[in-house]
Amino acid sequence: MTDTKAQKAGSGPTPVIKVRGLDNRFGSHVVHENLDLDLFKGEILGVVGGSGTGKSVLLRSIVGLHKPSKGQIRVFGKDLAGLGAKERSETEQRFGVLFQRGALFTSLNLLQNIALPLIEHCGLPRSDAEELARMKLALTGLPADSALKYPSELSGGMVKRAALARSLAMDPEILFLDEPTAGLDPIGAAAFDKLIVTLRDALGLTVFLVTHDLDTLYTTCDRVAVLSQKRVLVADRIEKVATTDDSWIQDYFQGPRGRAASYAFRAQEERRLRE
Ligand SMILES: Nc1ncnc2c1ncn2[C@@H]1O[C@H](COP(=O)(O)OP(=O)(O)OP(=O)(O)O)[C@@H](O)[C@H]1O
């Protein structure tokens, strides 16, 4: 991934998202305090942390669904808080978001679900929007005959792919994924991980990926950011993060699941190099 290489060389790529001094509190409950984070163009950044550490609140703050208590969020070089309504809406249209539970409209079929943002935000005629929607469905590996199905008729994996297709409807530059593989069986989760990398490579996406899934972290992410103690404790390549001297990180990455994911990844890499 070129930006990570550039970072290592010290040439300092410009982040597409730059979060500085972020505070989020709900009443007396402080979720984030002085949190900093960068997201670089073209990377897949995995965001992990214990339950309730504020991964989703961070995602919602960046995409403009939650107003932070304090701090600055710069997106494509512009301070989100300083944008007027029109510019803000234009910026937000450069984001695609896949929420935890897919968030498809249950009363619309897949084609209608995906075409909706194109009709609402781009003013496309329905026939054009549905043609584009069919392309997005194909892009996420869904068969053509799924287009007229309703979310209740699909497997969990297919719902995730359909929700992903919808998040890609507006050709976003940054994709935000909130626990995309939660609830999928290991084979479905691995296929979804592969799809994310394929789409990133094919479409030149930048990906902000909230996950608890260790296999996802090892197989898809260029860097991993750990939320702990109300801030980003470390954001780096996974091998470095996994050796950070912190009790949560050690329990997470060096516990039985973490070691199994690391071992499986190394074995997969060795097989790939031999072939
Ligand atoms: N609208 C809200 N009002 C009050 N508290 C909130 C609100 N949204 C989030 N919180 C609190 O903020 C904290 C962080 O929530 P968040 O959903 O971001 O955690 P998370 O790290 O994504 O957790 P999980 O891994 O379990 O999904 C939680 O304690 C949650 O209860």
The ligand as a MOL file (V3000), in Angstrom:
LIG
                    3D

  0  0  0     0  0            999 V3000
M  V30 BEGIN CTAB
M  V30 COUNTS 31 33 0 0 0
M  V30 BEGIN ATOM
M  V30 1 N -26.5440 8.6070 21.9740 0
M  V30 2 C -25.9120 8.1860 23.0780 0
M  V30 3 N -26.3010 8.5950 24.2990 0
M  V30 4 C -25.6530 8.2020 25.4090 0
M  V30 5 N -24.6030 7.3660 25.4120 0
M  V30 6 C -24.1700 6.9200 24.2270 0
M  V30 7 C -24.8020 7.3020 22.9940 0
M  V30 8 N -24.1360 6.6990 21.9730 0
M  V30 9 C -23.1550 5.9800 22.5350 0
M  V30 10 N -23.1760 6.0980 23.8710 0
M  V30 11 C -22.2500 5.4680 24.8170 0
M  V30 12 O -20.9360 5.6830 24.3420 0
M  V30 13 C -20.1220 4.5460 24.6240 0
M  V30 14 C -19.4320 4.1150 23.3540 0
M  V30 15 O -20.4030 3.5490 22.4850 0
M  V30 16 P -20.0170 2.8880 21.1080 0
M  V30 17 O -21.2690 2.3210 20.5350 0
M  V30 18 O -19.2670 3.8440 20.2780 0
M  V30 19 O -19.0390 1.7310 21.5790 0
M  V30 20 P -18.3110 0.6440 20.7020 0
M  V30 21 O -16.8680 0.7370 21.0030 0
M  V30 22 O -18.7010 0.7880 19.2740 0
M  V30 23 O -18.9150 -0.6770 21.3420 0
M  V30 24 P -19.2360 -2.1290 20.7330 0
M  V30 25 O -17.9130 -2.7360 20.4070 0
M  V30 26 O -19.9030 -2.8340 21.8540 0
M  V30 27 O -20.1230 -1.9460 19.5240 0
M  V30 28 C -21.0330 3.4930 25.2230 0
M  V30 29 O -20.8720 3.4920 26.6160 0
M  V30 30 C -22.4210 3.9460 24.8460 0
M  V30 31 O -23.3640 3.5650 25.7880 0
M  V30 END ATOM
M  V30 BEGIN BOND
M  V30 1 1 1 2
M  V30 2 1 2 3
M  V30 3 2 2 7
M  V30 4 2 3 4
M  V30 5 1 4 5
M  V30 6 2 5 6
M  V30 7 1 6 7
M  V30 8 1 6 10
M  V30 9 1 7 8
M  V30 10 2 8 9
M  V30 11 1 9 10
M  V30 12 1 10 11
M  V30 13 1 11 12
M  V30 14 1 11 30
M  V30 15 1 12 13
M  V30 16 1 13 14
M  V30 17 1 13 28
M  V30 18 1 14 15
M  V30 19 1 15 16
M  V30 20 2 16 17
M  V30 21 1 16 18
M  V30 22 1 16 19
M  V30 23 1 19 20
M  V30 24 2 20 21
M  V30 25 1 20 22
M  V30 26 1 20 23
M  V30 27 1 23 24
M  V30 28 2 24 25
M  V30 29 1 24 26
M  V30 30 1 24 27
M  V30 31 1 28 29
M  V30 32 1 28 30
M  V30 33 1 30 31
M  V30 END BOND
M  V30 END CTAB
M  END
